[in-house]
Amino acid sequence: MAKEFLPGMRKDYGKDSLTKQSVHPDPMMQFENWFKDAMKSDGDEANVLTLSTLGEDQIPEGRIVLLKFYAEDGFTFYTNYTSNKAKQLEKHPFASMTFHWKSQERQVRIKGSISKVPAEISDAYFSERPYGSRIGAWASPQSQEIPNRDFLEDRVEEIQNKFENQHDIPRPEFWGGYLLTPVKIEFWQGRPSRLHDRIIYDLADGQWVTKRLAP
């Protein structure tokens, strides 16, 4: 394969600006302000993020997941507890999240520790998921090798038959939520000539300290 140079693939940003004076003192409130903006422009994909974890080979791995809750204590997502990401989080309970809202020319990066949410919270969320998603959580041996697509579809049919006469499908014990408790949050606003605005919040002695970083 020949090398492909992409010098013309760039966009000059300039929709908004960001200063230490303009951001909220609380990074969670600042996140909420930006998230509400993203919901207006990105709709039901505003909660899409890249979750990065550390693999056993000490190489970071990233994948797209969905943010399901955020509050003062942090950011919650859900997954299979036997998946690769869950195994990585078990050994190294730290992760980072990256949000990119293209229409707003914004990015948010979050670093912090990871812990499982209480079972009752996972139960409550699972009960609100669409029927197909609940069946899928039971049917998919996430991250494990499977022979073909038919195997997965057969598993779905098997689970549907198992719960055929049950109104409420229970949450499998191997599926639930994780909470990322932030220690660092960076807000990035695209600016002209790649001179972007970057404001970072660092948690120091229980207090958030803001700094401006060079682009």
C-alpha positions as CSV (number, residue, x, y, z in Angstrom):
1,M,0.0,0.0,0.0
2,A,1.4,3.4,-1.0
3,K,1.6,6.2,1.6
4,E,-1.3,8.5,1.5
5,F,-0.6,12.2,2.4
6,L,-3.6,14.2,3.5
7,P,-2.4,17.8,3.6
8,G,-5.7,19.2,2.4
9,M,-7.9,17.5,5.0
10,R,-8.2,20.2,7.6
11,K,-10.8,22.7,8.9
12,D,-10.1,26.0,10.5
13,Y,-12.2,26.5,13.6
14,G,-13.7,29.7,15.0
15,K,-17.2,29.1,16.3
16,D,-16.5,30.0,19.9
17,S,-13.8,30.8,22.5
18,L,-12.9,29.7,26.0
19,T,-11.2,31.5,28.9
20,K,-10.5,30.8,32.6
21,Q,-12.9,33.7,33.3
22,S,-15.8,32.3,31.2
23,V,-15.8,28.7,32.5
24,H,-17.8,27.6,35.6
25,P,-15.8,27.1,38.8
26,D,-17.2,23.6,39.0
27,P,-16.1,21.4,36.0
28,M,-19.2,19.2,36.4
29,M,-21.4,22.3,35.8
30,Q,-19.2,23.3,32.9
31,F,-19.7,19.8,31.5
32,E,-23.4,20.1,31.9
33,N,-23.5,23.5,30.1
34,W,-21.5,22.0,27.1
35,F,-23.5,18.8,27.1
36,K,-26.8,20.7,26.9
37,D,-25.3,22.6,23.9
38,A,-24.3,19.3,22.3
39,M,-27.8,17.8,22.8
40,K,-29.2,20.7,20.8
41,S,-26.8,20.1,17.9
42,D,-25.9,16.4,18.1
43,G,-29.2,15.1,19.4
44,D,-29.2,11.5,20.6
45,E,-25.5,11.1,19.8
46,A,-24.3,13.7,22.3
47,N,-23.5,11.0,24.8
48,V,-21.1,9.1,22.5
49,L,-17.6,8.9,23.9
50,T,-14.3,7.1,23.5
51,L,-13.5,5.1,26.6
52,S,-9.8,4.3,27.0
53,T,-8.4,1.5,29.3
54,L,-5.0,-0.1,29.8
55,G,-4.5,-3.6,28.4
56,E,-2.5,-6.4,29.9
57,D,0.2,-5.6,27.4
58,Q,0.4,-2.0,28.9
59,I,-1.0,-0.6,25.6
60,P,-4.0,1.7,25.8
61,E,-7.2,0.5,24.1
62,G,-10.1,2.7,23.1
63,R,-13.7,2.0,22.1
64,I,-16.9,3.9,21.7
65,V,-19.4,3.6,24.5
66,L,-22.4,5.6,25.6
67,L,-22.6,7.9,28.7
68,K,-25.8,7.0,30.6
69,F,-25.6,9.3,33.7
70,Y,-23.5,12.1,35.0
71,A,-23.7,13.8,38.4
72,E,-21.4,15.4,41.0
73,D,-19.8,12.0,41.7
74,G,-18.9,11.4,38.1
75,F,-19.8,9.6,34.8
76,T,-21.6,6.3,34.4
77,F,-21.5,3.8,31.5
78,Y,-22.7,0.2,31.3
79,T,-21.1,-3.0,29.9
80,N,-20.6,-6.7,30.3
81,Y,-18.5,-7.5,33.4
82,T,-16.8,-10.3,31.5
83,S,-15.8,-8.1,28.5
84,N,-12.2,-7.2,27.7
85,K,-12.7,-3.7,29.0
86,A,-14.1,-5.0,32.3
87,K,-11.1,-7.3,32.7
88,Q,-8.8,-4.4,32.1
89,L,-10.6,-2.3,34.6
90,E,-10.4,-5.0,37.2
91,K,-6.6,-5.0,37.0
92,H,-6.2,-1.3,36.4
93,P,-9.2,0.6,37.8
94,F,-8.5,3.9,36.0
95,A,-9.7,5.1,32.6
96,S,-10.2,8.2,30.4
97,M,-13.2,9.4,28.5
98,T,-13.1,11.6,25.4
99,F,-16.1,13.4,24.0
100,H,-16.0,15.1,20.6
101,W,-18.8,17.4,19.6
102,K,-18.0,18.2,16.0
103,S,-20.8,20.6,15.4
104,Q,-19.7,22.7,18.5
105,E,-16.0,22.4,17.6
106,R,-15.5,21.1,21.1
107,Q,-13.8,18.2,22.9
108,V,-13.8,17.2,26.6
109,R,-11.2,14.8,28.1
110,I,-11.7,13.2,31.5
111,K,-9.4,11.1,33.6
112,G,-10.2,9.3,36.8
113,S,-10.7,6.2,38.9
114,I,-13.3,3.4,38.1
115,S,-15.6,1.6,40.4
116,K,-18.8,-0.5,39.9
117,V,-22.1,1.2,40.6
118,P,-24.3,-0.5,43.2
119,A,-26.3,-3.4,42.0
120,E,-29.6,-1.7,42.6
121,I,-28.7,1.2,40.3
122,S,-27.7,-1.3,37.6
123,D,-31.0,-3.1,38.1
124,A,-33.0,0.1,37.8
125,Y,-31.2,1.1,34.6
126,F,-31.5,-2.4,33.1
127,S,-35.2,-2.5,33.6
128,E,-35.6,0.7,31.5
129,R,-33.6,-0.6,28.5
130,P,-35.5,-1.7,25.4
131,Y,-36.6,-5.3,25.2
132,G,-34.0,-6.1,22.5
133,S,-31.2,-4.6,24.5
134,R,-32.0,-6.6,27.5
135,I,-32.2,-9.8,25.5
136,G,-28.9,-8.9,23.8
137,A,-27.1,-8.4,27.2
138,W,-28.0,-12.0,28.1
139,A,-27.2,-13.4,24.7
140,S,-23.9,-11.9,23.9
141,P,-20.7,-13.4,25.4
142,Q,-19.0,-10.1,24.9
143,S,-15.4,-10.1,23.6
144,Q,-15.3,-13.9,23.3
145,E,-14.7,-15.5,19.9
146,I,-17.9,-16.9,18.3
147,P,-18.1,-19.2,15.2
148,N,-20.5,-17.1,13.2
149,R,-23.5,-14.8,13.2
150,D,-25.9,-17.7,13.4
151,F,-24.4,-18.5,16.8
152,L,-25.5,-15.1,18.1
153,E,-28.9,-15.2,16.6
154,D,-29.5,-18.7,18.0
155,R,-28.5,-17.4,21.4
156,V,-31.0,-14.6,21.1
157,E,-33.8,-17.1,20.3
158,E,-32.7,-19.2,23.2
159,I,-32.9,-16.3,25.7
160,Q,-36.2,-15.2,24.2
161,N,-37.6,-18.6,24.9
162,K,-36.1,-18.7,28.4
163,F,-38.0,-15.5,29.4
164,E,-41.0,-16.0,27.2
165,N,-43.5,-16.0,30.1
166,Q,-41.7,-13.3,32.1
167,H,-42.9,-9.7,32.0
168,D,-39.7,-8.4,33.5
169,I,-36.4,-9.7,32.2
170,P,-33.9,-9.6,35.2
171,R,-30.4,-8.1,34.9
172,P,-27.7,-10.7,34.4
173,E,-25.2,-10.6,37.2
174,F,-22.4,-10.3,34.6
175,W,-23.7,-7.0,33.3
176,G,-23.8,-3.6,35.0
177,G,-22.5,-0.1,35.4
178,Y,-19.2,1.6,36.1
179,L,-18.6,5.0,37.6
180,L,-15.6,7.1,36.5
181,T,-14.8,9.6,39.3
182,P,-12.8,12.4,37.7
183,V,-9.5,13.9,38.9
184,K,-8.8,15.8,35.7
185,I,-11.2,17.3,33.1
186,E,-10.0,19.3,30.1
187,F,-12.3,21.5,27.9
188,W,-11.1,22.1,24.4
189,Q,-12.5,24.7,22.1
190,G,-11.4,24.9,18.5
191,R,-9.9,28.2,17.4
192,P,-8.4,29.6,14.1
193,S,-4.9,28.6,13.0
194,R,-4.8,25.6,15.4
195,L,-4.4,28.1,18.3
196,H,-7.1,26.2,20.3
197,D,-8.4,27.1,23.7
198,R,-7.7,24.5,26.4
199,I,-8.9,24.9,30.0
200,I,-8.0,22.1,32.4
201,Y,-9.4,21.4,35.9
202,D,-7.1,19.5,38.3
203,L,-8.3,18.1,41.6
204,A,-5.9,19.1,44.3
205,D,-6.7,18.6,48.0
206,G,-10.4,18.3,47.3
207,Q,-10.5,21.5,45.3
208,W,-10.6,22.1,41.6
209,V,-7.9,24.3,40.2
210,T,-8.1,25.7,36.6
211,K,-5.2,26.2,34.3
212,R,-4.9,27.3,30.7
213,L,-2.8,25.0,28.4
214,A,-1.1,25.8,25.2
215,P,-2.7,24.2,22.2
